[in-house]
Structure formats: structure tokens, C-alpha cells
Amino acid sequence: MKIGVSTLASNGKNLINFLDFAEKLNIKYVEILNEYPNDKIDKDLLKSYSIKYTIHSPIADLNISTMNKSIKEATINEIKKSIDLAKELKSNIVVVHPGRIAFTNRFFKSEIINLAEESMKRCYEYGKEKGVAVAVENMPNMEGFIYQDPVKLNSFLKDNNMAMTLDIGHMNTYDPKLNSYFETVKHIHLSDNNSDFDHHYPLGEGSINFKEIIGKYEEHDYHGVYVIEVNDKESIIQSLDYLNKF
């Protein structure tokens, strides 16, 4: 298994300190959330570590499915910057959110789904040019988010030869009984919850049967990274201990 950790656990603090922390734990992969303050880091300094990177495109104030054309274009441009960063860091994965429906646009769901799919295809094509996979993430059960259902997301991505980031915590909030294998999955996020909210608990602290779900992907020769996406460093250590038990 390739185990990585997300800079979400750095709580917005110095990225270099977080990379030092990851190296001391002998973690080989770090997923950089490519927004402030991580977007200011020296790329040559990142390359000086033995760590391999995956990139999570920025999500704050952005939305690829918005009906506001200026915001949509700005969001796509920010995703393209993350793809460029991934290429420079020799990473082959950029995680992208499919977007959300603003309260005032709640009557136009089908139009917004179409906008999201058009935007995802544009990002995919740009990534393809750069040799980077754009892996669209299934969303948690929260008001406004589209593509909460990983089955529907998998179907769309399969039809368009695209990749998925399967967030197991998100899937548990959508349907705790859902533990299917999806053939489009190229990247996986790990965090725990009790299906009531996307808490990003350390693994083993909620109700998710990770052994069963991960087992399915290992049986299908999954070659991607499992990224632990929790809230702090202590939760990373707890999650690593949990994974080491099986």
C-alpha cells in the first residue's frame, strides 16, 4: 500500500514543518492543498525532499459548476495552475471538486450539472495535455454539493475516460452501506466518521469498515495512493497505527 497524508492536518501552519513531520514518520507521499498559504511555497524547496506529491486543487471561494461565468473561468484557471504544479513536481494526480449549487440557483440543478460536466471535461483535457490525471472527488452529504453519489460519478467518469478520487469518508455520509469497487478510482482519501457528518476523524474512531473497503481495492490491484485526510498531526499518527494493524 502507498500511504500518504494531506496537508489539511497542518491546520494552515508552515508547510515545511509539516513535510519535516512527514519525513520523520517515513511517509512517502504528501497531498498539498494548493491554496493559501501552501501556494506561496518555493517549488525548489519542495523538490529537495524525498517525498512524492499529489495535488489537491484549491476549493476556497471557487466553484466549477457556478452559473457565474467569471467565477467558473477563474476556477478552471486555478485548477490548471494545480495541474502545472503537478507536472513540475512530477506528480500524476490532481484532485478536483465537481462543484456545488448556490442557494439562489437551487431551481436549476440540471443546468448546473451540465456546467460541472463541461468544466470537468475541460480540466481533464488540459491534464491530458500535461500528462496529469484529473481525479474528480465524490462529495459528502451536505446541502448544495453535487455528485455526492459515487455510483453516478463513476458512471459519468467511465463514459468520458476520466478518473475518480474516492473519498471513503464522503461515501459513508452519503450511504453507509455502500462499499462498492469503482473502476475509475485512481486516488483514495481516508478519514472516518459515523455517517452523520464529514468529521475527518482519525481512522478507527468512526463506523467505517476500512478493512473491507480497502481489501476490495487491493484485490483489484489498486496502484494509487491512500491519502490520510484528517484534521491534525495526532490524528495522522493514530490513523497510521490503525492501518498498521491490518
C-alpha positions in Angstrom: 0.0 0.0 0.0 1.1 3.5 -0.8 0.2 5.7 2.2 0.2 9.5 2.0 -1.0 12.3 4.2 -2.9 15.5 3.4 -1.6 19.0 4.4 -5.1 19.5 5.8 -3.6 18.3 9.0 -1.2 21.2 9.1 -4.0 23.5 10.1 -2.7 26.2 7.8 0.7 26.3 9.5 4.1 26.1 8.0 4.2 23.6 5.2 7.9 22.9 5.6 7.3 21.9 9.2 4.6 19.5 8.0 6.9 18.0 5.4 9.6 17.5 8.1 7.0 15.8 10.3 6.0 13.5 7.3 9.6 12.6 6.6 10.3 11.7 10.2 7.4 9.3 10.0 8.9 7.8 6.8 5.8 8.9 4.9 6.5 8.8 1.2 3.5 10.8 -0.2 2.1 14.2 0.8 -1.0 15.7 -0.8 -0.7 19.5 -1.0 -3.9 21.5 -0.8 -2.8 24.1 -3.3 -4.2 27.3 -1.7 -3.0 29.8 0.8 -0.6 29.5 2.5 0.7 26.5 0.5 0.5 28.3 -2.8 3.4 30.5 -1.7 6.0 27.8 -1.1 9.3 27.6 -3.1 8.9 24.7 -5.6 12.7 24.0 -5.5 12.4 23.5 -1.7 9.6 21.0 -2.3 11.8 19.1 -4.7 14.5 18.9 -2.1 12.5 16.4 -0.1 12.4 12.7 -0.8 8.6 12.9 -0.7 6.4 12.4 -3.7 3.4 14.7 -4.1 -0.2 14.7 -5.2 -2.0 18.0 -5.6 -5.5 19.0 -4.4 -6.7 21.9 -6.4 -7.9 24.9 -4.4 -11.5 25.0 -3.2 -12.0 28.2 -1.2 -14.2 30.7 -2.9 -14.2 28.6 -6.2 -16.8 26.5 -8.0 -16.5 24.9 -11.4 -20.3 24.4 -11.6 -21.3 28.0 -10.9 -23.6 29.9 -13.3 -21.4 32.9 -12.8 -19.2 32.7 -15.9 -16.3 34.7 -14.4 -16.1 32.6 -11.3 -16.3 29.4 -13.4 -13.4 30.5 -15.6 -11.4 31.6 -12.6 -11.9 28.2 -11.0 -10.8 26.4 -14.1 -7.7 28.6 -14.4 -6.8 27.8 -10.8 -7.2 24.1 -11.5 -4.9 24.5 -14.5 -2.3 26.1 -12.2 -2.5 23.0 -9.9 -2.0 20.8 -13.0 1.0 22.8 -14.0 2.4 22.4 -10.4 1.7 18.7 -10.5 3.7 18.4 -13.7 6.6 20.4 -12.3 6.7 18.2 -9.2 6.4 15.0 -11.3 3.0 14.2 -9.8 0.4 12.4 -11.9 -2.7 13.3 -9.8 -4.7 16.5 -9.3 -7.8 16.2 -7.1 -10.8 18.3 -8.3 -14.2 19.0 -6.7 -17.2 18.8 -9.0 -18.8 21.9 -7.5 -21.9 22.9 -5.7 -25.3 24.6 -6.2 -25.7 28.0 -4.7 -28.9 28.6 -2.8 -30.2 31.1 -5.3 -29.6 28.6 -8.1 -31.3 25.6 -6.5 -34.0 25.6 -9.2 -31.5 25.0 -11.9 -29.9 21.7 -10.9 -29.8 20.1 -14.3 -28.2 23.2 -15.9 -25.6 23.2 -13.1 -24.8 19.5 -13.6 -24.2 20.3 -17.3 -21.9 23.1 -16.4 -20.0 20.9 -14.0 -19.5 18.2 -16.5 -18.4 20.6 -19.2 -15.9 22.1 -16.7 -14.6 18.7 -15.6 -14.1 17.7 -19.3 -12.1 20.9 -19.9 -9.9 20.2 -16.9 -9.4 16.6 -18.0 -8.3 17.7 -21.5 -5.8 20.1 -20.0 -4.5 17.5 -17.7 -4.2 15.0 -20.5 -2.0 17.5 -22.5 0.3 17.8 -19.4 0.4 14.1 -18.6 -1.5 14.6 -15.3 -4.7 12.8 -14.3 -7.6 15.0 -13.1 -9.3 12.8 -10.5 -12.8 14.1 -9.6 -13.8 13.6 -5.9 -17.2 12.4 -4.7 -18.7 14.9 -2.3 -20.1 14.4 1.2 -23.8 14.5 2.1 -24.0 18.3 2.6 -26.6 20.7 1.1 -25.6 22.1 -2.3 -22.8 19.6 -3.2 -23.3 17.8 -6.5 -22.1 14.3 -7.2 -22.5 13.0 -3.7 -23.4 9.6 -5.2 -20.1 7.9 -6.2 -22.1 5.4 -8.4 -23.3 8.3 -10.6 -19.9 10.0 -10.6 -18.3 6.7 -11.6 -20.7 6.3 -14.5 -20.0 9.8 -15.8 -16.3 9.4 -15.5 -16.2 6.0 -17.1 -18.2 7.3 -20.1 -15.6 10.1 -20.5 -12.5 8.0 -19.7 -11.8 10.1 -16.6 -10.6 9.3 -13.1 -12.1 9.5 -9.6 -10.7 10.3 -6.2 -12.8 8.1 -3.9 -13.3 9.8 -0.6 -14.4 7.0 1.7 -15.5 9.3 4.4 -17.7 11.3 2.0 -19.1 8.0 0.7 -20.0 7.0 4.3 -22.1 10.1 4.8 -23.9 9.5 1.5 -24.7 5.8 2.1 -23.0 3.9 5.0 -23.9 0.6 3.2 -22.1 1.5 0.0 -18.7 -0.2 -0.2 -18.5 -0.9 -4.0 -15.4 -1.1 -6.1 -15.3 1.6 -8.8 -13.1 1.0 -11.8 -12.4 4.7 -12.4 -10.8 5.2 -8.9 -7.1 6.3 -9.3 -6.8 8.0 -5.9 -8.3 7.5 -2.4 -8.9 9.7 0.6 -9.2 8.2 4.0 -10.9 9.7 7.0 -13.5 8.3 9.5 -17.0 9.4 10.6 -20.2 8.0 12.0 -22.2 8.7 8.7 -23.8 11.8 10.3 -21.2 14.4 9.1 -17.9 14.6 7.3 -15.9 15.0 10.5 -12.5 13.8 9.2 -11.9 11.7 12.3 -8.8 9.6 12.6 -9.2 6.0 11.2 -10.9 3.7 13.7 -12.7 6.4 15.5 -15.9 6.2 13.5 -18.0 3.5 11.9 -16.3 2.8 8.6 -15.1 -0.7 7.9 -11.8 0.3 6.2 -10.5 -3.3 6.1 -13.4 -4.4 3.9 -13.3 -1.4 1.5 -9.5 -1.3 1.2 -9.5 -5.0 0.8 -11.6 -4.7 -2.3 -9.2 -2.3 -3.9 -6.2 -4.3 -3.0 -7.9 -7.4 -4.6 -8.3 -5.4 -7.8 -4.6 -4.4 -7.8 -5.2 -0.7 -7.0 -1.9 1.1 -7.6 -2.8 4.6 -6.4 -2.1 6.3 -3.1 -4.3 6.1 0.1 -4.2 9.7 1.5 -5.0 10.1 5.1 -7.0 13.3 5.2 -7.6 14.2 8.9 -7.6 17.3 11.0 -4.2 17.3 12.8 -0.9 15.5 13.2 -2.0 13.4 16.2 -4.9 12.0 14.0 -2.3 11.1 11.4 -0.3 9.1 13.9 -3.5 7.4 15.2 -4.6 6.6 11.6 -1.2 5.1 10.8 -1.4 2.9 13.9 -4.8 1.7 12.8 -3.7 0.8 9.3 -0.6 -1.0 10.6 -2.9 -3.4 12.5 -4.1 -4.9 9.2 
